């Protein structure tokens, strides 16, 4: 059964996560007139009632479920409820097609392997095997390739096997191996399955820490080293959680080097990261919702799309004596 997405309202799970934004942009580019992004946390998609509420609120004609956009560490039960309930309830609600997008399970990914098996079994049992689809995404797969696979899954005759998007060449490296050699990707947003946290280092020297907008670790987590003069943390609490009122005590601190944090409120920005000797180490692209702590070394920026950025660094302001400008790398 073919689906004409140029006349279809599509619900994409993932809320404000960059992954959901990338998929929505690809669907819009393919002609979809109405794309509604729903937050897994807001609608509690890991529960049956949450799926019911989301479908009732959006009334979609097709669903793209981004399993990868669920919070890191979600259990097999939570991931299975979200995916299987979306498939089952979409069918009952008359939704034309539900496409589930999962990371391709690696050998040690027991939960991912089990979930993919459950979904394949469910799709194989369907009376009309062409109704829904499963897309498995390899590590580091290009965003464009993933978007194209999702469009194919929505618009084409879906096969009875998963659609696979292969891993990008060189995928599987450690989070900062490319940065250590200066051979990291120049445009990090070309990778679909980005790690929500990346520490970029030159040997033992931490140059930068990036928190992606997809980060959803529950509780309070800090990603800066204790001795850093700028501390970077992430807080994620459910509704009703209470943080007791408090004051901060006067503590004498000595700051001799400026560290700064940038919050990308909207847009796309390329950051060039340099070693202390002013040679280029690596480049990354930051998008809406991303945060970077610039720890050491040098840095420069290119605005790729109109952007709004919030900058936080230590004071008092030192004027031009705080920095030394140098020639940018090609």
C-alpha positions as CSV (number, residue, x, y, z in Angstrom):
1,X,0.0,0.0,0.0
2,X,1.5,3.3,-1.1
3,X,1.0,6.5,0.9
4,X,1.0,10.0,-0.5
5,X,2.8,12.1,2.2
6,X,2.1,15.3,0.3
7,X,-1.5,15.1,1.7
8,X,-0.7,13.5,5.1
9,X,-0.4,14.7,8.6
10,X,2.6,12.9,10.2
11,X,3.3,12.6,13.9
12,X,7.0,12.4,14.8
13,X,8.0,11.3,18.3
14,X,11.0,13.0,19.8
15,X,9.8,16.4,20.6
16,X,12.5,19.1,20.4
17,X,15.3,16.6,20.1
18,X,17.6,17.5,17.1
19,X,17.0,14.0,15.7
20,X,13.3,14.7,15.5
21,X,14.0,18.1,13.9
22,X,16.2,16.5,11.3
23,X,13.5,13.9,10.4
24,X,10.8,16.6,10.3
25,X,13.0,18.8,8.0
26,X,13.5,15.8,5.6
27,X,9.7,15.0,5.6
28,X,8.9,18.7,4.9
29,X,11.5,18.6,2.1
30,X,9.7,15.6,0.6
31,X,6.4,17.6,0.5
32,X,4.7,16.7,3.8
33,X,2.4,19.6,4.6
34,X,1.9,19.0,8.3
35,X,4.4,17.5,10.8
36,X,3.6,17.4,14.5
37,X,6.5,16.6,16.9
38,X,5.4,15.2,20.2
39,X,7.6,14.8,23.3
40,X,8.0,11.3,24.7
41,X,8.2,12.8,28.2
42,X,5.2,15.1,27.9
43,X,2.9,12.4,26.7
44,X,4.6,9.6,28.7
45,X,4.9,7.4,25.5
46,X,6.4,4.6,27.6
47,X,2.8,4.0,29.0
48,X,-0.3,2.8,27.2
49,X,-2.3,5.8,28.3
50,X,0.3,8.2,27.1
51,X,0.2,6.8,23.6
52,X,-3.6,7.1,23.6
53,X,-3.3,10.7,24.6
54,X,-0.8,11.5,21.9
55,X,-2.8,10.0,19.1
56,X,-6.0,11.7,20.3
57,X,-4.3,15.1,20.5
58,X,-2.6,14.9,17.1
59,X,-5.0,12.7,15.0
60,X,-2.2,11.7,12.7
61,X,-2.5,9.9,9.3
62,X,1.0,8.5,9.7
63,X,3.4,8.0,12.6
64,X,7.2,8.0,12.7
65,X,8.4,6.7,16.0
66,X,12.0,7.6,16.9
67,X,13.0,5.0,19.5
68,X,16.4,6.7,19.7
69,X,14.8,9.9,21.1
70,X,13.6,8.1,24.3
71,X,15.7,8.9,27.3
72,X,19.1,7.1,27.4
73,X,18.9,4.0,29.6
74,X,15.2,3.4,28.9
75,X,14.3,-0.2,29.8
76,X,13.2,-2.9,27.3
77,X,9.7,-2.6,28.7
78,X,9.5,1.1,28.3
79,X,10.9,1.0,24.7
80,X,8.6,-1.9,23.8
81,X,5.5,-0.3,25.2
82,X,6.1,2.9,23.2
83,X,6.8,1.1,19.9
84,X,4.3,-1.7,20.1
85,X,1.5,0.5,21.5
86,X,2.1,3.0,18.8
87,X,1.8,0.3,16.2
88,X,-1.3,-1.3,17.8
89,X,-3.2,1.9,18.7
90,X,-2.3,3.5,15.3
91,X,-3.9,0.6,13.5
92,X,-7.1,0.8,15.6
93,X,-7.2,4.6,15.1
94,X,-7.1,4.2,11.3
95,X,-3.5,5.6,10.9
96,X,-2.3,4.7,7.5
97,X,1.2,3.7,8.5
98,X,3.5,3.6,11.5
99,X,7.3,3.5,11.0
100,X,9.5,2.7,13.9
101,X,13.2,3.8,13.8
102,X,15.7,2.0,16.0
103,X,19.5,1.9,16.2
104,X,20.9,-1.2,14.6
105,X,21.6,-3.4,17.6
106,X,25.3,-4.1,18.2
107,X,26.4,-7.5,19.5
108,X,26.4,-6.4,23.1
109,X,23.1,-4.5,22.9
110,X,20.8,-7.2,24.4
111,X,17.9,-4.7,24.9
112,X,18.2,-3.4,21.3
113,X,18.3,-6.9,19.9
114,X,15.3,-8.0,21.9
115,X,13.3,-4.9,20.9
116,X,14.1,-5.4,17.2
117,X,13.1,-9.0,17.5
118,X,9.7,-8.1,19.1
119,X,8.9,-5.5,16.4
120,X,9.9,-7.9,13.6
121,X,7.7,-10.6,15.1
122,X,4.8,-8.1,15.5
123,X,5.1,-6.9,11.9
124,X,5.3,-10.5,10.7
125,X,2.0,-11.3,12.4
126,X,0.1,-8.4,10.8
127,X,-2.7,-9.4,8.5
128,X,-1.4,-6.8,6.1
129,X,2.4,-6.9,6.3
130,X,2.7,-3.8,4.1
131,X,1.1,-1.5,6.7
132,X,3.9,-0.7,9.0
133,X,7.7,-0.7,8.8
134,X,10.9,-0.9,10.8
135,X,14.0,1.1,10.0
136,X,17.3,0.0,11.6
137,X,20.0,2.7,11.6
138,X,23.7,1.9,11.8
139,X,26.0,3.9,14.0
140,X,27.1,7.2,12.4
141,X,24.6,6.8,9.5
142,X,24.2,10.0,7.5
143,X,21.1,12.0,8.5
144,X,20.1,12.3,4.8
145,X,20.2,8.6,4.3
146,X,18.0,8.0,7.4
147,X,15.5,10.6,6.2
148,X,15.4,9.0,2.7
149,X,14.8,5.6,4.3
150,X,11.9,6.9,6.4
151,X,10.3,8.5,3.4
152,X,10.7,5.2,1.5
153,X,9.1,3.4,4.4
154,X,6.2,5.8,4.4
155,X,5.5,6.0,0.7
156,X,6.5,2.7,-0.7
157,X,5.4,-0.9,-0.5
158,X,7.0,-2.0,2.7
159,X,8.9,-5.2,2.6
160,X,8.6,-7.9,5.2
161,X,12.2,-7.3,6.4
162,X,13.6,-4.2,8.1
163,X,14.9,-1.3,6.1
164,X,18.6,-0.9,7.0
165,X,20.6,2.2,6.9
166,X,24.3,1.2,7.1
167,X,26.8,2.6,9.5
168,X,29.0,5.4,8.2
169,X,32.7,4.4,7.3
170,X,34.8,4.7,10.5
171,X,31.9,4.5,12.9
172,X,32.5,2.9,16.2
173,X,35.5,5.0,17.2
174,X,35.6,6.3,20.7
175,X,33.9,9.7,21.4
176,X,37.1,11.7,21.1
177,X,39.5,9.6,19.0
178,X,39.0,11.8,16.0
179,X,39.6,14.8,18.1
180,X,42.9,13.5,19.4
181,X,44.3,13.2,15.9
182,X,42.5,16.2,14.3
183,X,40.7,13.9,11.9
184,X,37.2,14.1,13.5
185,X,34.2,14.8,11.3
186,X,34.1,18.4,10.1
187,X,30.3,18.5,10.1
188,X,29.1,16.5,13.1
189,X,25.4,17.0,12.3
190,X,25.7,14.7,9.3
191,X,25.6,11.8,11.8
192,X,22.1,10.7,12.8
193,X,22.9,8.8,16.0
194,X,25.0,11.4,17.8
195,X,26.1,10.7,21.3
196,X,24.3,13.2,23.6
197,X,27.6,13.9,25.4
198,X,31.0,14.4,23.7
199,X,34.3,15.2,25.4
200,X,36.8,16.5,22.9
201,X,40.4,16.2,24.0
202,X,44.0,16.6,22.8
203,X,45.8,13.9,24.6
204,X,44.9,14.3,28.3
205,X,43.9,18.0,27.8
206,X,40.1,18.5,27.6
207,X,39.4,21.1,24.9
208,X,35.6,21.1,25.0
209,X,32.5,19.3,26.2
210,X,29.4,19.2,24.1
211,X,25.9,18.4,25.4
212,X,23.4,17.8,22.6
213,X,19.8,18.8,22.7
214,X,18.8,15.1,22.8
215,X,20.4,14.6,26.3
216,X,17.8,13.4,28.7
217,X,19.7,11.7,31.6
218,X,17.4,11.7,34.7
219,X,18.5,13.5,37.8
220,X,21.5,15.8,38.1
221,X,24.7,15.1,36.1
222,X,27.9,17.1,35.8
223,X,30.2,16.8,32.8
224,X,32.9,19.2,33.7
225,X,36.0,18.2,35.8
226,X,35.9,19.4,39.4
227,X,38.8,21.8,39.0
228,X,37.3,23.6,36.1
229,X,36.5,27.2,36.9
230,X,33.3,26.8,34.8
231,X,31.0,23.9,35.8
232,X,28.6,22.3,33.3
233,X,25.7,20.2,34.5
234,X,22.4,18.8,33.2
235,X,19.2,18.5,35.3
236,X,16.2,16.5,34.3
237,X,13.4,16.1,36.8
238,X,9.7,15.0,36.4
239,X,6.8,17.3,37.2
240,X,6.3,17.7,41.0
241,X,10.0,17.3,41.9
242,X,11.1,19.9,44.5
243,X,14.5,21.5,44.8
244,X,14.8,23.1,48.3
245,X,15.5,26.8,48.5
246,X,19.2,27.6,49.3
247,X,21.9,30.2,49.2
248,X,25.4,29.9,48.0
249,X,28.2,30.6,50.5
250,X,31.0,33.0,49.9
251,X,34.0,30.9,48.7
252,X,37.2,32.5,47.5
253,X,38.3,31.2,44.1
254,X,41.1,32.1,41.8
255,X,40.5,32.3,38.0
256,X,43.5,32.7,35.7
257,X,42.0,31.3,32.5
258,X,38.6,32.1,30.9
259,X,36.3,29.1,30.2
260,X,33.0,29.9,28.5
261,X,29.7,28.1,27.8
262,X,27.6,28.7,24.7
263,X,23.9,27.8,24.5
264,X,22.5,27.5,21.0
265,X,18.9,28.8,21.4
266,X,18.3,28.4,17.7
267,X,20.2,28.0,14.4
268,X,23.4,26.1,13.3
269,X,26.9,27.1,14.2
270,X,30.2,25.5,13.2
271,X,32.9,25.6,16.0
272,X,36.6,25.2,15.1
273,X,38.6,23.8,18.0
274,X,42.3,24.5,18.2
275,X,45.2,23.2,20.2
276,X,47.3,25.4,22.4
277,X,49.8,25.9,19.5
278,X,46.9,27.3,17.4
279,X,46.8,24.3,15.0
280,X,43.3,23.0,14.1
281,X,42.2,20.0,16.1
282,X,38.7,19.3,14.9
283,X,35.4,20.9,14.0
284,X,31.8,20.3,15.2
285,X,28.4,21.7,14.2
286,X,26.1,22.8,16.9
287,X,22.4,23.0,16.4
288,X,19.3,24.3,18.3
289,X,19.4,23.0,21.9
290,X,23.1,22.1,21.9
291,X,25.5,23.4,24.6
292,X,29.3,23.6,24.5
293,X,31.8,24.3,27.3
294,X,35.0,25.6,25.9
295,X,37.6,24.5,28.4
296,X,41.1,25.1,26.9
297,X,42.9,25.7,23.6
298,X,41.4,28.1,21.0
299,X,38.2,28.3,19.1
300,X,36.5,30.1,16.2
301,X,33.0,30.0,14.8
302,X,31.1,30.2,11.5
303,X,27.4,30.9,11.6
304,X,25.8,28.4,9.2
305,X,22.2,29.5,9.7
306,X,20.8,32.6,11.4
307,X,21.4,31.8,15.1
308,X,20.7,33.0,18.6
309,X,23.4,32.1,21.2
310,X,23.6,32.7,24.9
311,X,27.2,33.0,26.2
312,X,28.2,32.6,29.8
313,X,31.8,33.1,31.2
314,X,33.6,34.3,34.2
315,X,33.8,38.0,35.3
316,X,34.8,40.6,35.9
317,X,35.1,41.5,32.3
318,X,38.8,41.9,31.3
319,X,38.3,43.6,27.9
320,X,40.6,42.8,25.0
321,X,43.3,41.6,27.5
322,X,41.3,38.4,27.9
323,X,42.0,37.0,24.4
324,X,44.6,36.8,21.6
325,X,43.3,36.6,18.0
326,X,45.1,34.5,15.4
327,X,44.6,33.4,11.7
328,X,41.8,30.9,11.1
329,X,42.6,27.5,9.6
330,X,41.3,26.7,6.1
